[in-house]
Amino acid sequence: MNKFEIMTKTNRVQNLKPEFNQLLAGIFMHYFFNLDVVDGEENEGFQKMVTGFEDIFQEINEECIGDIFPSLMTFIDKSWYHQSTENVRNFLMSQCVEPRIAARAQKVDLNNNESPKGDAEKTGDLLDSFLDYIDNNDDMTLDKAMFSIEDIVGGHSAISNFILRALCFLANEPEAQAEIRAEVARNTNGIATISDKLPYTEAAVWEMTRFISSPIVPHVATADTTIDGKRAPLCFVLHANDTVAGL
C-alpha cells in the first residue's frame, strides 16, 4: 500500500490497473490457498500469472474473425495466448498445488498411511477442498479441477477492473462522494464493514454494478429501467458490443 500512497503524492499519470491486479491476486492467493506471495514484484512466476490473466481476458473480450469463421483460425497467431495460459498453470501448479500435494502425502505417511481426506470441517482452504474431492471421486482429475481453480483465481482481474471503473464513476460524481463519505462517518468507526448499515453506499455499489458487470454475456433487465437515457423494460435482453464500448 505504500506504493499507492506515493502515487497519490505525485502529479504524474499512473496506470493503477497492474498495481490493483497484483494486490488483489495476492489477496486471492492468501484467502484461497493460504499462500503469502513473498516479494510479489520480484516473483517472476507471480508476475507472469497476473499478466497472463490480463492477456486471457483481453483475448476473450476482443472480437476475432475466427469467432465467426473458425476455419480462419489456422491463419491467426494465438501463440501469445497459449503462452499466457501456460504461465498461469505453471505458477499455480509449482507454487500452490504441487507443494500442497506433497505436504498432504507427507501427512499421510505420518498418520500411518491414513489419508486426511473427507472431513469438510477439517479442510484448510479451497485448495484442500478440491484435493479432497479429487481423492473421493474417480470421475474428477487434477487437470479438470485446475480449470475451475484457474477460473476462481482469475476473478482477481474482474474485481480489479470493477474497483477501477467504480473509482472513475465516483470521480465524476462529487455529490455521491460527499454522501458516501458522510454516511460512513455517521455509521462506522471510520472503516466500513459488511455488518454496517449503509443504504446509500450500498445503492451506489449496486448502480455501479449495473454498468460495470461483464458484458461478454447477455444481460436481462430485472425491472423497468434506463441505460444512458434509453428505455430498458422488464426482461429486456442486452447484448453489448465490447469493442465499441472500449472494454
N, C-alpha and C positions, 0 to 999 in steps of 0.2 A: 504493500500500500504506500510505502514511501515514494515510489516512483510516481504514483498518481498525485501525491502532494507536490512533488517537484514540478510536474506538468502544469498544475493549476497556477504556479507562480511565474510561469513564463508566458510570453506573448506569442510564441510560435504555434503554428497549427500542428496539432498532434493527431496521429491515427491511433485512436484508442482501441480499435477492434482487436488487434493482436494481443494487447495487454489484457483486455477482458477475457479473451479466449484462453490465455494461459492461466489467469486467475481462476476462472470457472472450471477449467479442465483439472486443475489441482484440487479444487473442492470435490469434484466428482471422484477423483482417484481416492481421496481420503474417505468419502462417505460410502462409496460402493465397494471399495477394495481394501480399505484400511491401509492405504499406501500414501505416505507423505513423500511427494516428489522432492528430492534433495536438489537444491540449486537448479530449479526448473529452467532458468535461462541458459544454463551451461549443460543441461542434459539434452544431448543431441537427439536421442530417441524420442524423448518427450516433445521436443520442438517439432520433429518430423510428424509425430502423431497429430499434434494440434493443427499444423498447416495442412496435413493430409485430409483432415475432416473438412477444412475450408475448401480445398480443391474438390472434394467429393460433392459437397453441397452446391458448389458452383456448377459442376457438370450436370447435376440433377435439375437445376433451375434454368440453365441456359438452353435455348432451343437448338436443335440439331437436325439437319436434313435427314440424317439416318433414322430419326424417330418416325419420320413419315415414310421414307423409303429404306427399309432395313438392308436391302441389297447394296446400298451405297456405303455401308459401314466398313466395307473392305478397303475403301479409299480414304477413310478418316483416321487420323493418327490419335489414338487414345492411350498411348504409352505412358503419358504423364499421369493419367487417371489410374492406370493399373499400378504404377509405382506408388501413388498415394495410398491406395488400398493396402498394398504390401507394407508400407511404413506404419499404418495403423495396426495391422495384425501383428507385425514384428514386435512393436512396443508392448502391446497388451499381453502377448504370449511370453516374452522374455522377462518383463518386469512385474507382471501381475499373475498370470495363470500358471506358468511353469514353476515359479518359486512356491506357489501355494500348493500345487500338486505334490511337490517334493516334501513340503512340510507335513501334509496330510499323510503321505506314505511313511514318513518317519514316526508320526504319531501312532499309526497302525502297528508298527514294529514295537513301540514302547508299550502298547496295550495288548501285547501277545497276539498280534495278528487279528484283533477285533477291529473292524472298520468303524470310524467315528460317524458314519453316515446316518441319516434318517431323522433324527430328532430336530424338528424345525426350531424349537425353543433354544436349542444349543447352537444353532447356526450363527456363525460370527458376522457375516455380511452377505451381500448379494452374490458375490463370487462363490462363497461356500454353498449357498442355496442352489446355484447352478450345478456345482460339482456333486452335491448330494443327489440332485435329480438325475444326473447322468449315471451315477452309481446305481440308482434304484430303477432305472428304466432302460431296457435294452434298445428301444427304438430311438433313444436320444444319444447322439455322439457329441464329442467335444467340438467338432467342426461346425455342427448345426448350432450348438449353444453359442459359439463365438459370433455368429451373425447377430443374435439377439443382444449379446453383450456389447458389440460394436454399435448397434443402434442406440442402446441406452447411453453409452459414453458420448456418442455424437450429439446427444441432447445439449451438451455444454455450449455448442456453437449456436444452437437455436436460442438458448437463453441469453447468450451474449448479444445476439442480434436484437432480441426483444428489448433488453435493457438500453442499448444504444439508441434504438429508434424511439423508445419511451422518453429518454432524455431530450431527444430532438423535438418531440412533440411538446414537452413541458417548456423547453427553451422559448417556444413561440407563444406560450400561454402564461404570462406573468401573473394574471389573476388566479389561475389554477395553482400555480406555485405558492402564492401567498396563502391561499385557503388550505392547502395541504400542510404547509408549514405551521399554520395556526392550529389546525386540528391535531397535529402530532404534539404540539406544545401543550394543548389543553388536556389531552387524554393519555399521555405517556410520560415516562421519565426522561424523554429525550430520544430514546431508541424504540421504535415501534416493534411489537412482537405479534405473532399470529393471533394471540388471545385478545389484543386490544380492539376496541370498538371504534373503527374509523370509517364511517359510512361514505363520506365524501371521497376519501382516498381510495377506498375500495371501488367506488363507482368510476373514478378516474382510471384505475387499472383496467376495469372491465371495458371501458370505452377505448382505451389504447389497444387492448387485446383484440377488439373488434376490427381494428385497422391493421394490426401487425400480424395476426395469425397467418401462418403459412398459406400462400395462395396456390401452391402446387397441386392442391386437391380442391374440388368444388366446395363452395360454402353455401349453406342454406339458411335463410333468414328465419329466426325463431319467433319473430314478431314483426309487425309493420314498422319500417324504419326508413332512413335515407342514407345514401352513401354519396358524399360530395354533392349534396343537393338533388340527387336523383332518387326517385321513389323506389323502394325495395319492399314489396308487400310480403306478408307471411308466406313461407315456403318458396320464396324467390330463390332460384339457384344461380350462383355467380361463378363464372369461370374467368379467372384473371389471366391477363397477358403478362407474364413475368418480365419479358424483355422490355416492353413499353413502360412497365412500372419501375424499371431500373432495379429489380430485386435480384 
